[in-house]
Amino acid sequence: MQRRMFGTDGIRGTSNTHPMTAEVALALGRAAGGLFRRAGQHGRRHENRVVIGKDTRLSGYMIENALTAGFLSAGMRVMLTGPVPTPAVAFLTRSLRADLGVMVSASHNPYEDNGIKLFGPDGFKLSDALEAEIEARMEAMAADGEAPPDEIGRAMRYEDARGRYVENLKSSFPRGAELGGRKIVVDCANGSAYHIAPELFFELGAEVVGLGVQPNGRNINAGCGSTYPETIKAAVLEHKADLGIALDGDADRLILVDEQGQLVDGDQLLALIAQSWMADGRLRGDGVVATLMSNFGLEGFLRGLGLDLHRTRVGDRYVVERMREGGFNVGGEQSGHIVLSDFATTGDGLLAALQVLAVLCRSQRPMSEIGRSFAPLPQQLRNVRVASAIDLQGPALATVLAANEARLVGRGRLVVRPSGTEPLIRVMVEADDEALLEDVISTVADAIERVAVTA
């Protein structure tokens, strides 16, 4: 079975436009609920539970209510958390012994978009096969997803969701570590962590400057958060802070800014955590898992430590799959999805920040000294917007791609791929020469634009 609605991170699209409509959300709730509903044992009725969280988008109310109706019709007890980070939903799904977890969010996208991410009872994102099965049930309008009248579910607000998640995060921070005397700027992107992140770092002793903590339904990721680092860079310098932490709309990824206003991306965070955990004897596996987009400099740094970089397709779900297969406990993406499987089943921006702060506290050195483990190879990413899918292997592009890959042999890399969350073709080039890099990326992007116009 093939997936048509699900991409690399659930279903995503423009709100009130297929597939992000109330009708689709209703059908999804009924189909997923029917698939994950379990019968009781020994004559006892099993209470089937689903946890539904969301970020702060205006359309979240519509999608949340439609999903709720679908799950109730399938006989599920719906536990509504309100705005919480995506990793909180993954954690609560396991902690509350729920059969399914759902996050309503489009992550780093603008407020006009929304999305639906699904987690199984183990707290991991669903496999491609399960997502395809849910789609098939939706298309078939499977009647077996509907519960009899006496088994229709109930919905409730789960008021303890935020507190339970915060206490879980605090338990991951080393005993005796102290944030007292440190000033931290936290940019919550007007998203799902707006009330959680500032409180978390305050409770651990830091002086907190909060940004992006006044969501209005339309300002999520707007000029703030991890996709707009200029805001937190300026704030760190203005407030003379020790560190800046910028999250995205659903707080499953982050970027850091050191006290000098310099960016620390996901690759540098992976290097820092891997080296620290290796020194402590905590690193499992023979290396770190990252994606095709991670910088070659990270690979060289890890090799110097006697570790390997295991690359996957782009998407934190594929990172997690490889980590589980190989027994790794550190993985992530350059964009700031950091997966630390000793503590969580998915990327968690706040958890990753706490692990970095633990290293910072122990080293007694500023972030500018520990946050740059390697010199990255010059790299540039360019996004080409397309109205419809184009064939990257077709004759119009294959020759151009092959010729430019040949130019980079021994000097860099070219990665061209469609986005799994937006109508974009992403072109990434690494090269040991800036002029070569610029020429290659411009040539390839221009070729894709010409094909997109005629497609």
ChimeraX attribute file (.defattr): number of C-alpha atoms within 10 A of each C-alpha:
attribute: neighborCount
match mode: 1-to-1
recipient: residues
	/A:1	11
	/A:2	12
	/A:3	15
	/A:4	12
	/A:5	16
	/A:6	21
	/A:7	17
	/A:8	17
	/A:9	19
	/A:10	23
	/A:11	23
	/A:12	26
	/A:13	21
	/A:14	19
	/A:15	22
	/A:16	17
	/A:17	11
	/A:18	13
	/A:19	19
	/A:20	21
	/A:21	18
	/A:22	20
	/A:23	15
	/A:24	20
	/A:25	26
	/A:26	22
	/A:27	24
	/A:28	23
	/A:29	27
	/A:30	32
	/A:31	30
	/A:32	24
	/A:33	29
	/A:34	24
	/A:35	16
	/A:36	19
	/A:37	22
	/A:38	16
	/A:39	12
	/A:40	11
	/A:41	8
	/A:42	6
	/A:43	7
	/A:44	8
	/A:45	11
	/A:46	12
	/A:47	18
	/A:48	22
	/A:49	28
	/A:50	32
	/A:51	29
	/A:52	29
	/A:53	29
	/A:54	30
	/A:55	31
	/A:56	28
	/A:57	28
	/A:58	19
	/A:59	25
	/A:60	26
	/A:61	15
	/A:62	16
	/A:63	26
	/A:64	23
	/A:65	16
	/A:66	22
	/A:67	27
	/A:68	27
	/A:69	22
	/A:70	26
	/A:71	34
	/A:72	25
	/A:73	25
	/A:74	28
	/A:75	26
	/A:76	33
	/A:77	24
	/A:78	25
	/A:79	23
	/A:80	21
	/A:81	21
	/A:82	21
	/A:83	26
	/A:84	26
	/A:85	32
	/A:86	31
	/A:87	26
	/A:88	29
	/A:89	27
	/A:90	29
	/A:91	24
	/A:92	24
	/A:93	26
	/A:94	20
	/A:95	14
	/A:96	13
	/A:97	16
	/A:98	23
	/A:99	23
	/A:100	30
	/A:101	30
	/A:102	25
	/A:103	29
	/A:104	31
	/A:105	31
	/A:106	29
	/A:107	29
	/A:108	24
	/A:109	21
	/A:110	16
	/A:111	25
	/A:112	17
	/A:113	22
	/A:114	28
	/A:115	26
	/A:116	26
	/A:117	24
	/A:118	24
	/A:119	27
	/A:120	20
	/A:121	22
	/A:122	18
	/A:123	25
	/A:124	22
	/A:125	26
	/A:126	20
	/A:127	15
	/A:128	17
	/A:129	12
	/A:130	16
	/A:131	23
	/A:132	18
	/A:133	18
	/A:134	24
	/A:135	22
	/A:136	17
	/A:137	21
	/A:138	21
	/A:139	12
	/A:140	10
	/A:141	14
	/A:142	14
	/A:143	13
	/A:144	13
	/A:145	24
	/A:146	19
	/A:147	20
	/A:148	11
	/A:149	9
	/A:150	7
	/A:151	16
	/A:152	16
	/A:153	21
	/A:154	16
	/A:155	16
	/A:156	10
	/A:157	13
	/A:158	14
	/A:159	12
	/A:160	9
	/A:161	21
	/A:162	20
	/A:163	12
	/A:164	14
	/A:165	19
	/A:166	19
	/A:167	11
	/A:168	16
	/A:169	19
	/A:170	17
	/A:171	10
	/A:172	15
	/A:173	17
	/A:174	14
	/A:175	9
	/A:176	8
	/A:177	15
	/A:178	16
	/A:179	19
	/A:180	13
	/A:181	10
	/A:182	14
	/A:183	22
	/A:184	24
	/A:185	28
	/A:186	27
	/A:187	31
	/A:188	32
	/A:189	31
	/A:190	30
	/A:191	35
	/A:192	30
	/A:193	31
	/A:194	28
	/A:195	17
	/A:196	19
	/A:197	23
	/A:198	22
	/A:199	16
	/A:200	19
	/A:201	23
	/A:202	16
	/A:203	14
	/A:204	15
	/A:205	16
	/A:206	19
	/A:207	18
	/A:208	20
	/A:209	17
	/A:210	19
	/A:211	21
	/A:212	25
	/A:213	20
	/A:214	16
	/A:215	19
	/A:216	12
	/A:217	17
	/A:218	15
	/A:219	21
	/A:220	31
	/A:221	26
	/A:222	17
	/A:223	15
	/A:224	24
	/A:225	29
	/A:226	27
	/A:227	20
	/A:228	16
	/A:229	22
	/A:230	15
	/A:231	17
	/A:232	27
	/A:233	23
	/A:234	15
	/A:235	20
	/A:236	25
	/A:237	19
	/A:238	10
	/A:239	13
	/A:240	15
	/A:241	21
	/A:242	20
	/A:243	26
	/A:244	30
	/A:245	27
	/A:246	31
	/A:247	36
	/A:248	31
	/A:249	35
	/A:250	32
	/A:251	31
	/A:252	27
	/A:253	32
	/A:254	30
	/A:255	28
	/A:256	29
	/A:257	28
	/A:258	23
	/A:259	22
	/A:260	17
	/A:261	23
	/A:262	19
	/A:263	20
	/A:264	21
	/A:265	20
	/A:266	25
	/A:267	28
	/A:268	27
	/A:269	28
	/A:270	29
	/A:271	22
	/A:272	20
	/A:273	22
	/A:274	23
	/A:275	19
	/A:276	17
	/A:277	16
	/A:278	16
	/A:279	10
	/A:280	9
	/A:281	9
	/A:282	14
	/A:283	19
	/A:284	17
	/A:285	15
	/A:286	15
	/A:287	24
	/A:288	27
	/A:289	27
	/A:290	34
	/A:291	20
	/A:292	18
	/A:293	23
	/A:294	23
	/A:295	23
	/A:296	21
	/A:297	18
	/A:298	24
	/A:299	22
	/A:300	17
	/A:301	20
	/A:302	20
	/A:303	13
	/A:304	10
	/A:305	12
	/A:306	10
	/A:307	18
	/A:308	18
	/A:309	20
	/A:310	19
	/A:311	20
	/A:312	21
	/A:313	15
	/A:314	20
	/A:315	20
	/A:316	25
	/A:317	23
	/A:318	20
	/A:319	29
	/A:320	27
	/A:321	16
	/A:322	20
	/A:323	24
	/A:324	13
	/A:325	9
	/A:326	15
	/A:327	14
	/A:328	22
	/A:329	23
	/A:330	26
	/A:331	31
	/A:332	32
	/A:333	28
	/A:334	24
	/A:335	16
	/A:336	28
	/A:337	29
	/A:338	30
	/A:339	30
	/A:340	23
	/A:341	17
	/A:342	13
	/A:343	16
	/A:344	19
	/A:345	21
	/A:346	28
	/A:347	28
	/A:348	27
	/A:349	27
	/A:350	27
	/A:351	26
	/A:352	27
	/A:353	21
	/A:354	19
	/A:355	20
	/A:356	21
	/A:357	19
	/A:358	21
	/A:359	19
	/A:360	19
	/A:361	17
	/A:362	11
	/A:363	12
	/A:364	9
	/A:365	11
	/A:366	15
	/A:367	24
	/A:368	17
	/A:369	12
	/A:370	17
	/A:371	21
	/A:372	19
	/A:373	18
	/A:374	17
	/A:375	13
	/A:376	19
	/A:377	18
	/A:378	16
	/A:379	22
	/A:380	14
	/A:381	13
	/A:382	16
	/A:383	16
	/A:384	16
	/A:385	16
	/A:386	18
	/A:387	10
	/A:388	10
	/A:389	12
	/A:390	16
	/A:391	14
	/A:392	16
	/A:393	10
	/A:394	10
	/A:395	9
	/A:396	14
	/A:397	17
	/A:398	12
	/A:399	12
	/A:400	15
	/A:401	20
	/A:402	11
	/A:403	12
	/A:404	18
	/A:405	17
	/A:406	13
	/A:407	15
	/A:408	18
	/A:409	11
	/A:410	9
	/A:411	15
	/A:412	20
	/A:413	22
	/A:414	24
	/A:415	14
	/A:416	19
	/A:417	14
	/A:418	19
	/A:419	18
	/A:420	17
	/A:421	20
	/A:422	15
	/A:423	16
	/A:424	18
	/A:425	23
	/A:426	16
	/A:427	23
	/A:428	22
	/A:429	28
	/A:430	26
	/A:431	23
	/A:432	16
	/A:433	13
	/A:434	14
	/A:435	9
	/A:436	17
	/A:437	22
	/A:438	15
	/A:439	12
	/A:440	25
	/A:441	22
	/A:442	15
	/A:443	13
	/A:444	21
	/A:445	18
	/A:446	13
	/A:447	15
	/A:448	24
	/A:449	15
	/A:450	12
	/A:451	16
	/A:452	18
	/A:453	10
	/A:454	7
	/A:455	12
